[in-house]
């Protein structure tokens, strides 16, 4: 199959993508929301065009609220991010912002406030959650594929799965690092939820391919197992690729609908899932299978 026959070129391209994602995250970083830093979030709706940032900053100066981030959303909404506010500071901010001329405030769509200690705890739990999911999935792969150890050891399947995970997570993380730098998009608890969902989706696509490899290895003769491992992987890929692509395509269509016509509150969550679903689909075809062939070849050469 094309993918297996040109595995070195394909893996080089994917490696460049992952390295680029690491570089982007290292240079720009992610823009954490108040879920992780603590603070106050307000979304305000106006009858007309929201006031400009300079207007608001000038009027709010007497309140001494510290650094405030302002961002317009659509034609009539304004998002305000600030330190954790007291009730008096919150009411004072609303009174001043709502009184700006010619831009009557209709209502406060959303208000949330999180203390710094809670934000730090959420960040720690999010990191542990992602790490534990990866560890348990890797252990499951080693256990599930233990019976074909005489041909391809379980740890080799686990290594392929782990590298695939790194790719599938770094692609959306890299995209959001760019969005955060250029468009001030922040990552929140929903972003971590989306990453965990991506891990589950990624393992589903990868297991479909690897499990078919396992079945075809059982059916192959000992000579084929030793001399035509790449052919067996290529055949397995042909048998599963269309199914994976069709399944992912329907999921991505739904997510695209949520992005363009869904609620603004879930837009970035849906975008994260869409990017992760696309990355998980092509990585199971273009990364997991060629990588398994290369690692098995290196293992045999070492033996």
ABEGO torsion letter per residue (X at the ends): XAAAAAAAAAAAAAAAAAAAAAAAAAAAEBBBBAAAAEEBBBBBBBABBBBBAAAAAAAAAAAGAEBBBBBBBEAABBBBBBBBBBAAAAAAAAAAAAABBGBBBABBABBBBBBAAAAAAAAAAAAAAAAAAAAAAAAAAAAAAAAAAAABBAAAAAAAAAAAAAAAAAAAAAAAAAAAAAAGBBBBAAAAAAAAAAAAAAAAAAAAAAAAAAAAAAABBAAAAAAAAAAAAAAAAAAAAAAAAAAAAAAAAAAAAAAAABBAAAAAAAAAAAAAAAAAAAAAAAAAAAAAAAAAAAAAAAX
